[in-house]
Amino acid sequence: MQQVMLKGKTRHGKNRIHQHGDQWFIVKFDKFRGQDAMMLRSENKTDKGTFDGRWVLLQDDPNFVMINNFDEDKQDGKDNQ
């Protein structure tokens, strides 16, 4: 399973990263509310004994930025030039 690293943009996103970590597994690519997105699963189980799952939009997600491990210049979701 391919892994991605997330960075929280909002309070909600930062809280999820704090709870579940910044490494997530890609479960599938699909549409979420009509937009291209990926379903992610947390690396570790929650305190309830299950994994956290969530949709993250591929473009302009309101809560998260996906950090491309191969190009760390895109840490804020935009090209830093």
C-alpha positions as CSV (number, residue, x, y, z in Angstrom):
1,M,0.0,0.0,0.0
2,Q,1.4,3.4,-0.9
3,Q,2.0,5.9,1.9
4,V,1.5,9.7,1.9
5,M,2.4,12.3,4.5
6,L,-0.2,14.9,5.5
7,K,0.2,18.3,7.0
8,G,-2.7,20.0,8.8
9,K,-3.8,23.4,7.5
10,T,-6.7,24.1,9.8
11,R,-7.3,23.3,13.5
12,H,-9.3,20.3,12.5
13,G,-6.5,19.0,10.2
14,K,-3.8,19.6,12.8
15,N,-5.9,17.8,15.4
16,R,-6.3,14.7,13.2
17,I,-2.5,14.7,12.5
18,H,-1.9,14.9,16.3
19,Q,-4.3,12.1,16.9
20,H,-3.3,9.7,14.1
21,G,0.1,10.8,12.9
22,D,1.2,12.3,9.6
23,Q,1.8,9.0,7.7
24,W,-1.3,7.6,6.0
25,F,-2.0,4.7,3.6
26,I,-3.8,5.3,0.3
27,V,-6.8,2.9,0.1
28,K,-8.2,4.1,-3.2
29,F,-8.7,7.1,-5.6
30,D,-12.3,8.1,-6.4
31,K,-14.6,11.1,-6.2
32,F,-15.7,12.8,-3.0
33,R,-18.5,15.3,-3.2
34,G,-17.8,15.4,-7.0
35,Q,-14.1,16.1,-6.7
36,D,-11.1,13.9,-7.2
37,A,-10.0,12.5,-3.9
38,M,-8.2,9.7,-2.2
39,M,-9.4,7.6,0.7
40,L,-6.8,7.3,3.3
41,R,-6.3,5.0,6.3
42,S,-4.3,5.9,9.4
43,E,-1.0,4.1,9.9
44,N,-1.9,3.2,13.5
45,K,-5.2,2.1,15.2
46,T,-7.1,4.6,17.2
47,D,-7.9,4.2,20.9
48,K,-11.1,2.4,19.8
49,G,-9.1,-0.4,18.1
50,T,-9.9,0.6,14.5
51,F,-8.1,2.6,11.9
52,D,-9.2,6.2,11.1
53,G,-10.3,6.7,7.5
54,R,-10.9,9.9,5.6
55,W,-11.2,11.4,2.2
56,V,-8.6,14.0,1.2
57,L,-9.2,16.1,-2.0
58,L,-6.4,15.9,-4.5
59,Q,-6.7,19.7,-5.2
60,D,-7.3,22.4,-2.5
61,D,-8.4,20.2,0.4
62,P,-9.7,22.5,3.2
63,N,-8.0,20.7,6.0
64,F,-4.8,19.0,4.7
65,V,-1.8,19.4,2.4
66,M,-0.3,16.3,1.0
67,I,3.5,16.5,1.3
68,N,5.2,15.0,-1.7
69,N,8.2,13.1,-0.2
70,F,10.1,13.6,-3.5
71,D,9.7,17.3,-3.7
72,E,9.7,18.9,-0.3
73,D,9.4,22.4,-1.8
74,K,5.7,21.9,-2.1
75,Q,5.1,21.9,1.7
76,D,2.4,24.6,1.6
77,G,0.5,23.1,-1.3
78,K,1.9,25.6,-3.8
79,D,5.1,25.7,-5.7
80,N,7.7,27.7,-3.8
81,Q,9.7,29.5,-6.4
